[in-house]
Amino acid sequence: MQIFATEQIRAWDEYTIRHEPIASVDLMERAATACYEWLMQHNYKGRSYSIFCGKGNNGGDGLVIARLLAQSNHTVTVHILEFGHKGTVDFQINLARLHDTTAGIRFVSSEEALHPIPPADVVIDALLGSGINRPTDGLTAQLIKHINNSGNEVIAIDIPSGLFVDHSSRGNTIIKARHTLSFQCFKPAFLMPENAAVIGGMHILDIGLHPDFLNTQDAPFELIDRPIVNRLLQPRQAFSHKGDFGHAALVTGSYGMMGAAVLCARACLRSGVGKLTCHIPASGYTIMQVSVPEAMCKTAENEHPAAEMDKYDVIGIGPGLGSDAANIPLLYTLFEQNRRPMVIDADGLNTIGRETALLNKIPPGSILTPHPKEFERLFGKTFNDYERIQLAQQKAAAHQLYIVLKGRYTFIASPDGKGYFNSSGNPGMATGGTGDVLTGILTGLLAQQYAPLHAAIMGVYLHGLAGDLAAAYTSQPSLIASDLIDCLGQAFQSISSS
């Protein structure tokens, strides 16, 4: 699913108006009706409403919602932000229609007109929409603060007023919504952690925008969903054998952190790899052999063995590796011996952060999986989430790497400049060891000859889907990393049957 910024969303509306065809006011009716139906289906039936409207098309949406609510016997008061201009044509049409209902209409033209909002009212925010390009100020900012300070439950239409679609809104005065009802596709703002507190629950409503428009656009970002992953899945052939699915190596573990190595190995095997060899310290030999009997082991007394590494189809390195100074020559050796794409995580990344010359030695096409703090150690600080995404794209292109920036909507930066946000996963996965599981999955997929981009897309989606399946069984608070591994088989079944 493509992720569109403001101009593309506006163009999609216009394309639908021309090619369906449909009048713009009727498209507004369709969008607002979808919001009204969402309210009726989600325990808002019978409530009273205070609806705040600007005079643009977002305000027009609010007027239609007000009319539909009033016509279904809800108590509705509409507050229109007044600056002395008429508003858009569609706004004016729907304002005239609203006069034929029981809805009360007030105009907010000064701070003195900011009356207390009845405590029981649901507030609908239809002030500004997604077209703004500067921070709110003056009366608009005062009205937003007034709504935020009311303590009422707020539902934003399209986007919380004051929030920019495709660049950072830090410092802006923004509506704080309990829910946001938006249309047709995700916008970049909805995927940034810094906006979570103002967006609340995110709901994308299908309003029937013309599907052919998607064939005319090459969006810079895409949302990874089940249909995409289903198309990438490689079915197994009847006469396959283990040699067809690759030989992976994991360079993981250290004294006291063999759990990370075990989680990574188990996930690698569950992802479908043909053979797995774990390169571990001698102190972890018994742990690995007992915990993961399907894996082979190679050990060294005091450090990780790194001989004959060129024989593996893929190497995964990092989970539980520790911060030993010997990791630096270890990575130099690995990068010299095997020039195939690797998966690098955790202490593998931290080692590169300390020895930045290693960054230029990484085999092209490798997948790096940092969380935000590891990303900062590798590439430097950024001031907001948008800058971090842009920096990830720049570094992916400069070094010909795939950077998997982990988070709620894990982001994949591809060397060709395109970015992918993952749609699966849940907050229960914010627990130790889940990153080690992801490393194992990605290593196993690369070993099976998935292209690095396809392995990254499939890996993050399967990882999140396994987390969703595990949380549905055990709950988010009690979820642990092993639960993801146990649910990987079900996750594969789910995408293969889509």
Residue, then its C-alpha position, 0 to 999 in steps of 0.5 A: m500500500q502506497i503512503f502519500a503526502t499532501e499533494q498526492i492525496r489531493a491529486w487522488d481526490e481530483y483524479t477520482i472526481r474526474h474519472e469516477p466521475i463524482a462531484s467534489v461535494d458528493l465525495m465529501e459526503r462519502a468521506a463524512t458518511a464513513c466517519y459517521e458510520w465509524l462513530m455509530q459502530h464504535n460506541y458513540k451512538g446516542r452521545s452529544y457532540s461539539i464539532f469544531c470546523g474551519k472553513g476549508n474542506n476539512g470543515g466541510d467534512g465536519l458539517v456533513i458529520a454534524r448533519l448526519l448526527a442531527q438527522s439521527n437525533h443526536t444533540v449537536t453543536v457546531h463551532i465554526l472558526e470565523f475569519g471573515h471569509k466565506g470558505t470553500v464552495d463545498f463548505q458553503i453548500n454543507l453549511a446551508r444544508l446544516h441549517d435545515t437540521t436541529a444542530g446549533i451553530r456558533f461562530v468563534s471570532s474571538e477568544e471571548a467566544l470560546h465557551p466551555i464545552p459540555p463535559a459529556d460531549v464528544v469533540i469532533d476536530a474538523l478545523l484544519g485538515s492535512g493541507i497546512n504548511r505553517p504552525t498554528d497561531g493566533l485564534t486558531a492556536q487558542l481554540i486548539k488549546h481550549i479544546n485540549n484543556s477541556g478534558n473532553e474526548v476528541i476525535a480528529i477527522d483526517i488528521p489532528s489540526g496543527l499536525f504537518v503531514d510530511h515534516s516534523s511538527r515539534g513545537n506546534t500547537i496540535i489537537k490531542a485526539r483520542h482517535t484519528l479517522s483518516f481516509q484511504c491510506f496512511k500518511p507519513a505523519f501517522l507512522m512517526p513515534e513523535n506524533a503518537a501522543v496527538i494521533g491516538g488510535m489510528h483508523i484508515l477509512d476506505i472512501g472509494l477513491h479511484p484505484d487506477f490512480l495508484n498506477t500513475q504514482d510512484a510513492p517514496f514510501e510503501l506500507i508493508d501488508r499481507p498481500i505484498v508479503n504473500r507475493l514474495l513468499q517462495p513455495r517449496q517444491a516437492f523434490s526439495h532437500k535441505g541444500d536448496f534452502g541454504h547454509a547459514a552461520l550465526v556469530t553470536g553469544s558470549y558468557g552470560m548472554m547465550g540466551a540471545a544466541v539461542l533465540c537467534a538460532r531458533a528463529c533462524l531455523r524456524s524461518g526455513v533455513g536448510k542448515l545452520t552453524c553457530h559460531i559461539p564461545a566455548s562457554g556456550y557450547t553445552i547451552m547451544q547443543v542442548s537448547v538448539p539440537e538442530a544447529m551445528c556448533k563451532t567454538a573457540e576457547n577465548e574468542h569467536p572462531a572465524a575461519e573458513m567463513d566464506k563457505y556460508d550462504v549468509i552470516g548473521i552477527g551480533p546478538g549477545l556478542g558482548s563488547d569485547a575489544a576482540n570484536i573489531p578484528l573479528l568483524y574485519t575478518l568476517f567482512e574480508q572472508n565473506r562478501r555476500p550480504m550479511v545481517i548485522d545487529a546489536d553488538g555487531l552494530n555497536t562494534i561498527g559504531r566504535e570502529t567507524a572504518l568498518l562501515n565501508k567494509i560491510p558487504p554490499g546488500s547487507i541488512l543492518t537492524p538498529h534500534p534508534k539508539e544503535f542507529e545514533r551510535l552508527f550515524g549520529k544524532t537527529f532532531n526528530d523522526y523525519e530527520r532520522i528517516q531521511l538519514a537512514q535513506q541517505k546512509a543506505a544509498a551511500h553504503q549500498l545497505y538495507i537499514v531496518l530501523k526498528g520501532r512500532y512501524t519498523f522502517i526499511a531504507s533501501p539503497d534505491g531511495k525508497g522506504y518501507f514501513n511495516s504494518s504488523g506488530n504490537p507494543g507487547m514486542a517491546t521486550g528483551g530478545t525480540g530483536d535477536v529473533l528478527t536477526g535469526i529470521l532475516t538470516g534464514l530468509l537470506a540463506q534461502q536466496y531471497a533478495p535482501l530487500h525481499a528478505a527484509i520486507m518478509g522478515v519484519y512482517l513475519h516478525g510482527l505478525a508472529g508477535d500479533l499472534a502471540a499477543a492474541y494468545t498470551s496478551q501483550p504484557s506477558l509476551i516474551a521473545s520465545d513466544l514469537i518463535d513459537c508462533l512463526g509457523q502460524a505466521f507462515q501459514s497465515i501469509s501463505s493462505s492469504 
